[in-house]
């Protein structure tokens, strides 16, 4: 057989493989109703069956809040949750949403973006924000965007406050004979330099940044919970952690209960007593597969006896102080 014939056969094989791959991809992206769900990033897993055209969606918010934090829905917590919110908002069968939160808080801006997105979602459909073991600081900030906040009596929540942390190893450098040499364009450019003591005016400036964000946090809570700022400043807005019972007494949550009670409340608010309960999970994405393959992602097994949150110097956080090393 000549080279032209071999080349033709090779092109034919490549064409057949391409057709097969495209059919496989389309079938994978087809939902159970036989309609192409290209715009839907998350597939639904039925937790409690009910009416076919009436759903309550469970969306998990788990882990430290941050733009680059991986989570149950993907590799970028804020973007993943925003997409889940949009999918729930655009689905006419979704009558209400339950956010199942288990988070100590996190970055200020990430928490604020989630709060804004959740508030926008709650203006379209009822949102019940259920706090499991912990929903403190940034996670509580986010909760203020929901229609209804519920938690267990033993939940840890609250921690209304802002923290910024840095290390100082000036003395250690001196002991080992090292010295930091910095060239800066302005006097505040290296104000968190850990190799020297902070100047008094730098401390004043950083504290002002913290208090500016803190006042916004208090205003968000005040508006969401209908509590006067002065009451918060003189009371629970001092960074303290509260139990679920204390949070309910201080009017930071609307009710106490368990996840089943959150489902029931969502059905009530969504006027969907016979709705099924479904959760969003990540569905197959060939682009995600290729991305993970190119990054050489491998599974890791870790045993964390004590998980310590490493705060990045220079970032503002909404976290309980007990989680700061």
C-alpha positions as CSV (number, residue, x, y, z in Angstrom):
1,X,0.0,0.0,0.0
2,X,1.3,3.4,-0.9
3,X,1.8,6.4,1.4
4,X,-1.3,8.1,0.2
5,X,-3.5,5.1,1.2
6,X,-1.9,4.9,4.6
7,X,-2.5,8.7,5.1
8,X,-6.1,8.4,4.1
9,X,-6.7,5.5,6.6
10,X,-5.0,7.6,9.3
11,X,-7.3,10.6,8.6
12,X,-10.3,8.3,8.6
13,X,-9.4,6.8,12.0
14,X,-8.8,10.3,13.4
15,X,-12.2,11.4,12.1
16,X,-13.9,8.4,13.7
17,X,-12.3,9.1,17.0
18,X,-13.3,12.7,16.8
19,X,-17.0,11.7,16.2
20,X,-16.9,9.2,19.0
21,X,-15.4,11.7,21.4
22,X,-18.0,14.4,20.6
23,X,-20.9,11.9,21.0
24,X,-19.4,10.9,24.3
25,X,-19.1,14.5,25.4
26,X,-22.7,15.4,24.4
27,X,-24.1,12.3,26.2
28,X,-22.2,13.2,29.3
29,X,-23.6,16.7,29.3
30,X,-27.1,15.5,28.8
31,X,-29.3,15.6,31.9
32,X,-31.9,13.0,32.9
33,X,-34.7,14.7,31.0
34,X,-32.8,14.4,27.7
35,X,-32.1,18.1,27.4
36,X,-28.6,19.4,27.0
37,X,-27.6,21.1,30.3
38,X,-24.5,22.9,29.0
39,X,-25.4,25.9,31.1
40,X,-25.6,23.9,34.3
41,X,-22.3,23.3,36.0
42,X,-23.8,21.3,38.9
43,X,-25.9,18.2,38.8
44,X,-28.5,17.4,41.4
45,X,-28.5,14.5,43.8
46,X,-31.8,13.8,45.5
47,X,-31.5,13.7,49.2
48,X,-35.3,13.4,50.1
49,X,-37.7,12.7,47.3
50,X,-40.8,14.8,46.7
51,X,-42.7,16.6,43.9
52,X,-40.8,16.4,40.6
53,X,-41.2,20.0,39.7
54,X,-40.6,21.5,43.1
55,X,-37.2,21.5,44.7
56,X,-35.3,22.8,47.7
57,X,-31.6,23.0,46.9
58,X,-28.9,22.4,49.5
59,X,-25.6,24.2,48.8
60,X,-22.6,23.6,51.0
61,X,-20.4,26.4,52.3
62,X,-17.5,24.5,54.0
63,X,-14.0,25.6,55.0
64,X,-12.1,28.9,55.3
65,X,-13.6,31.5,53.0
66,X,-11.3,32.7,50.3
67,X,-11.1,33.2,46.6
68,X,-8.5,30.5,46.0
69,X,-9.9,28.0,48.6
70,X,-11.0,24.7,47.3
71,X,-14.4,23.5,48.5
72,X,-17.1,20.9,47.9
73,X,-18.1,22.5,44.6
74,X,-14.7,23.1,43.1
75,X,-11.3,24.8,43.4
76,X,-12.4,28.5,43.9
77,X,-14.9,28.8,46.7
78,X,-16.3,32.3,45.9
79,X,-16.7,31.7,42.2
80,X,-18.1,28.2,42.7
81,X,-20.7,29.4,45.2
82,X,-21.7,32.3,43.0
83,X,-22.3,29.9,40.1
84,X,-24.3,27.6,42.3
85,X,-26.4,30.6,43.5
86,X,-27.0,31.6,39.8
87,X,-28.0,28.1,38.9
88,X,-30.5,27.9,41.7
89,X,-31.9,31.4,40.9
90,X,-32.4,30.6,37.2
91,X,-34.1,27.2,37.8
92,X,-37.9,27.7,38.0
93,X,-38.3,24.4,39.9
94,X,-36.2,25.6,42.8
95,X,-38.5,27.1,45.3
96,X,-36.0,27.9,48.1
97,X,-32.3,27.4,49.0
98,X,-30.6,26.0,52.1
99,X,-27.0,27.0,52.7
100,X,-25.3,24.4,54.9
101,X,-22.4,26.3,56.5
102,X,-19.5,25.0,58.4
103,X,-16.8,27.7,58.3
104,X,-14.7,29.7,60.8
105,X,-14.7,32.7,58.4
106,X,-11.9,33.9,56.2
107,X,-10.9,36.8,54.0
108,X,-12.7,40.1,54.4
109,X,-13.4,40.7,50.7
110,X,-14.3,37.1,49.9
111,X,-16.8,37.1,52.8
112,X,-18.2,40.5,51.6
113,X,-18.6,39.2,48.0
114,X,-20.5,36.1,49.2
115,X,-22.7,38.2,51.4
116,X,-23.6,40.4,48.5
117,X,-24.3,37.4,46.2
118,X,-26.4,35.7,48.9
119,X,-28.3,38.9,49.5
120,X,-29.0,39.2,45.8
121,X,-30.2,35.5,45.7
122,X,-32.5,36.1,48.7
123,X,-34.2,38.9,46.9
124,X,-35.2,36.4,44.2
125,X,-35.9,33.3,46.3
126,X,-36.0,32.4,50.0
127,X,-32.6,31.4,51.5
128,X,-32.2,29.6,54.8
129,X,-28.7,29.8,56.1
130,X,-28.1,26.8,58.4
131,X,-24.9,26.9,60.6
132,X,-23.6,23.4,61.6
133,X,-20.7,23.2,64.0
134,X,-19.3,26.6,63.3
135,X,-20.3,29.7,61.4
136,X,-18.2,32.5,62.8
137,X,-16.9,35.9,61.8
138,X,-16.8,35.9,57.9
139,X,-19.2,33.0,57.8
140,X,-21.6,34.9,59.9
141,X,-21.0,38.1,57.8
142,X,-22.1,36.0,54.8
143,X,-25.1,34.7,56.7
144,X,-26.5,38.2,57.0
145,X,-27.4,38.1,53.3
146,X,-29.9,35.3,53.9
147,X,-33.7,35.4,54.4
148,X,-33.5,33.3,57.6
149,X,-30.6,32.2,59.8
150,X,-30.8,29.0,61.8
151,X,-28.3,27.0,63.9
152,X,-28.0,24.3,66.4
153,X,-28.0,25.1,70.1
154,X,-24.4,23.9,70.3
155,X,-23.2,25.8,67.2
156,X,-20.3,28.3,67.6
157,X,-21.1,31.5,65.8
158,X,-20.7,35.3,66.2
159,X,-17.1,36.5,66.4
160,X,-18.0,39.9,65.0
161,X,-14.7,41.5,64.4
162,X,-11.6,41.9,62.2
163,X,-8.1,40.7,62.6
164,X,-4.8,41.3,60.8
165,X,-1.6,39.4,61.8
166,X,2.1,39.5,61.0
167,X,5.2,38.0,62.5
168,X,8.2,39.9,63.9
169,X,11.6,38.1,63.8
170,X,13.9,41.1,64.3
171,X,15.5,39.6,67.4
172,X,15.9,36.2,65.8
173,X,17.7,37.8,62.8
174,X,20.0,39.5,65.1
175,X,21.0,36.3,66.8
176,X,21.9,34.6,63.6
177,X,23.5,37.6,62.0
178,X,21.0,38.5,59.4
179,X,19.7,41.9,58.5
180,X,16.9,43.0,56.2
181,X,17.7,45.6,53.6
182,X,14.7,47.3,52.1
183,X,14.3,50.0,49.4
184,X,10.9,51.7,49.5
185,X,9.1,54.4,47.6
186,X,7.2,55.7,50.7
187,X,7.4,55.4,54.4
188,X,4.4,53.1,54.7
189,X,5.4,50.7,51.9
190,X,7.0,48.1,54.2
191,X,4.9,48.8,57.3
192,X,4.4,45.1,58.0
193,X,8.1,44.2,57.5
194,X,8.6,41.5,60.0
195,X,12.4,42.2,60.3
196,X,11.8,45.5,62.2
197,X,9.6,47.0,64.8
198,X,6.5,48.9,63.5
199,X,6.6,52.7,63.9
200,X,3.9,54.2,66.1
201,X,2.3,55.9,63.1
202,X,2.2,52.6,61.2
203,X,0.4,51.0,64.1
204,X,-2.2,53.8,64.0
205,X,-2.6,53.4,60.3
206,X,-3.1,49.6,60.4
207,X,-5.5,49.9,63.3
208,X,-7.5,52.4,61.3
209,X,-7.8,50.0,58.4
210,X,-9.0,47.3,60.8
211,X,-11.6,49.6,62.4
212,X,-12.9,50.7,59.1
213,X,-13.6,47.1,58.1
214,X,-15.0,46.4,61.5
215,X,-17.5,49.3,61.3
216,X,-18.7,47.9,57.9
217,X,-19.2,44.4,59.5
218,X,-21.2,45.9,62.4
219,X,-23.3,47.9,59.9
220,X,-24.0,44.7,57.9
221,X,-25.1,42.9,61.0
222,X,-27.1,45.9,62.2
223,X,-29.1,46.1,58.9
224,X,-29.7,42.4,58.6
225,X,-30.7,41.8,62.2
226,X,-32.5,45.1,62.9
227,X,-30.2,45.9,65.8
228,X,-28.9,49.3,66.6
229,X,-25.1,49.7,66.0
230,X,-24.6,51.0,69.6
231,X,-26.2,47.9,71.0
232,X,-23.8,45.7,69.0
233,X,-20.7,47.8,69.9
234,X,-21.5,47.7,73.6
235,X,-22.5,44.0,73.5
236,X,-21.7,41.0,71.3
237,X,-19.6,42.9,68.6
238,X,-16.4,42.6,70.6
239,X,-15.1,39.5,68.8
240,X,-16.6,37.0,71.2
241,X,-17.7,33.5,70.1
242,X,-21.3,32.7,71.0
243,X,-23.1,29.4,71.3
244,X,-26.2,28.9,69.3
245,X,-28.4,29.5,72.3
246,X,-26.6,32.7,73.2
247,X,-26.8,33.8,69.5
248,X,-30.5,33.2,69.5
249,X,-30.9,35.2,72.8
250,X,-28.9,38.1,71.3
251,X,-31.1,38.0,68.1
252,X,-28.2,37.1,65.8
253,X,-30.1,34.1,64.5
254,X,-33.8,33.6,63.8
255,X,-34.3,30.1,65.2
256,X,-32.6,27.0,66.6
257,X,-32.9,23.6,65.1
258,X,-31.3,20.9,63.0
259,X,-30.8,20.5,59.3
260,X,-34.3,18.9,58.9
261,X,-35.8,22.0,60.5
262,X,-33.9,24.1,58.0
263,X,-35.5,22.0,55.2
264,X,-38.9,22.5,56.7
265,X,-38.4,26.3,57.0
266,X,-37.3,26.5,53.4
267,X,-40.4,24.6,52.3
268,X,-42.5,27.0,54.4
269,X,-40.8,30.2,53.0
270,X,-40.9,28.8,49.5
271,X,-44.6,27.6,49.8
272,X,-43.5,24.2,48.7
273,X,-44.6,21.7,51.3
274,X,-44.1,18.7,49.0
275,X,-40.8,19.8,47.5
276,X,-37.9,17.3,47.1
277,X,-34.6,18.1,48.7
278,X,-31.6,18.0,46.3
279,X,-28.0,18.9,46.7
280,X,-25.6,20.4,44.1
281,X,-22.6,18.3,43.3
282,X,-19.9,18.7,40.6
283,X,-20.8,17.1,37.3
284,X,-18.3,15.8,34.7
285,X,-16.6,18.6,32.9
286,X,-14.0,17.6,30.2
287,X,-12.3,21.0,30.5
288,X,-11.9,20.4,34.3
289,X,-10.6,17.0,33.6
290,X,-8.0,18.3,31.2
291,X,-7.1,21.1,33.6
292,X,-6.5,18.7,36.5
293,X,-4.6,16.3,34.2
294,X,-2.3,19.1,33.0
295,X,-1.7,20.2,36.6
296,X,-0.8,16.6,37.5
297,X,-3.3,16.6,40.4
298,X,-2.9,13.6,42.6
299,X,-4.8,12.5,45.7
300,X,-3.2,13.1,49.0
301,X,-3.9,11.5,52.3
302,X,-3.3,13.8,55.3
303,X,-3.7,13.3,59.0
304,X,-4.1,16.7,60.8
305,X,-4.0,16.3,64.5
306,X,-4.3,20.1,64.9
307,X,-5.3,22.3,62.1
308,X,-3.7,25.8,62.3
309,X,-5.0,28.6,60.0
310,X,-1.9,30.3,58.6
311,X,-2.8,34.0,58.1
312,X,-1.0,35.7,55.2
313,X,0.7,38.9,56.4
314,X,-1.0,42.0,55.1
315,X,-4.5,40.4,54.6
316,X,-7.5,41.4,56.6
317,X,-9.5,38.4,58.0
318,X,-12.8,37.8,59.6
319,X,-11.7,34.9,61.9
320,X,-12.1,34.0,65.6
321,X,-8.9,34.9,67.5
322,X,-8.7,31.3,68.8
323,X,-7.9,30.2,65.3
324,X,-5.0,32.6,64.9
325,X,-1.6,31.2,65.7
